[in-house]
Amino acid sequence: MQARGLRVFVTVWAGQVVSTLGSSITGFALGVWTYEITRSPTLYAVTLLISVLPRVLLAPVAGVVSDRWDRRLVMMLADTGAGISSLLIVAVLLWSDLQVWHIYVATFINSAFSAFQWPAYAAATSLLVPKRHLGRAAGMTQIGDALSQLAAPAIAGALFVTAGLKAVLVIDICSYFVALGTLLLVRFPQPEVSEEDEGERGSFLKQAVFGWTYIRERSGLLGLLLVFALLNFLVSITFALYTPLILNMTTPDVLGYLNAVAGMGMLVGTVLMSTWGGPRRRILGIYAAETVLGLTTFAFGLRLTIPLLALNNFIFMMAMPISQGCSQAIWQTKVAPAIQGRVFAIRSMIASSIVPLSYALAGPLAEYLFEPWMMEDGVLARHLGPTIGAGPGHGIALIFILAGLFYTLGALAIVTHPRIRGIESEIPDALSD
């Protein structure tokens, strides 16, 4: 039975890897197109804001749907909806002039359907993969992200220049068909429903709230989730400013090179996590990896040279799958499969709840405060310029330095808070082998 479940997981995983690659190719091309048209970090950040907002708002609904419907069907509907968003942009390109607001609309639709994809996929994994292999499975699910980070910039850049945006979108649409095909080939087992879960089968609203109640009653899970929310806020500010920073320094092909190096780092991290499974005490693996993320973010802003930025990208992205894989394995082990859809949806909502604020703040902070402050005659340049440099881009670099410093300090809560530090021993496993 376990072997069959693993085969089903690998089949679905392969389709999702292809789909993720197609989405990343499109995301890279649309991001470069948007920034080159507007030359505004603020308008570029709006795209990121729209990409995360529906996932936050729809998370409670997505969680209930993932627990009450066949999770395979939920994933199929999500892939179909995401494919429609790419079709809409193709239609605009064929019959009209593409505008930035068209990108915003398509991004919103894609994000809305993605809100249902992740909780269904994560909850289904717990039913298909034995508990002892969940760390490896978490690493495998991130291989798609790593391959996308590695290959998408080069593919998107080449297609964008030689064949145009329509060719990029056609590949994206084809990737969704591959994901749908793998889902049609398999069937998912249904979770066993406990008495506790039966007692929560009330109204839709009651079911949606159940995920929050479950997390709130387990202070270790709640504490870990709040720490991740804070860290996500800090790192999302830098994500929103990364592409404008690089494109102000150099050309899109160098941006693609830096993203490819980051993808190599992530691929190394995911392969390591897939084969190793993480340390025995996964909470310590999270802390170690998150500390590396904070330190590399800090170092990123110190010297704006392409080789050093590439090195930081590699180390940062290598650490990320280890943290995410250990965290995912803890949650999948501590939460019963029958309720994982609702719990994981609320978990995603809380972890991402202040990310929209990051994206809303990032552009104005860079354009109207930090960049002017760090120009050669700026108020901060005279004090910090000798250390980190002054001129265009160095205001964004200072934001990276501050974000990395606070990120490293925030990660300390993982090992200093007793409930978070003891999460693996204090909360009983809800999943057995």
Secondary structure, 3 states (H helix, E strand, C coil): CHHHHHHHHHHHHHHHHHHHHHHHHHHHHHHHHHHHHHCCHHHHHHHHHHHHHHHHHHHHHHHHHHHHCCHHHHHHHHHHHHHHHHHHHHHHHHHCCCCHHHHHHHHHHHHHHHHHHHHHHHHHHHHHCCHHHHHHHHHHHCHHHHHHHHHHHHHHHHHHHHCCHHHHHHHHHHHHHHHHHHHHCCCCCCCCCCHHHHCCCCCHHHHHHHHHHHHHCCHHHHHHHHHHHHHHHHHHHHHHHHHHHHHHHCCHHHHHHHHHHHHHHHHHHHHHHHHHCCCCCHHHHHHHHHHHHHHHHHHHCCCCCHHHHHHHHHHHHHHHHHHHHHHHHHHHHHCCHHHHHHHHHHHHHHHHCCHHHHHHHHHHHHHHHHHHHCCCCCCCHHHHHHHHCCCCCHHHHHHHHHHHHHHHHHHCHHHHCHHHHCHHHHCCCCCCC
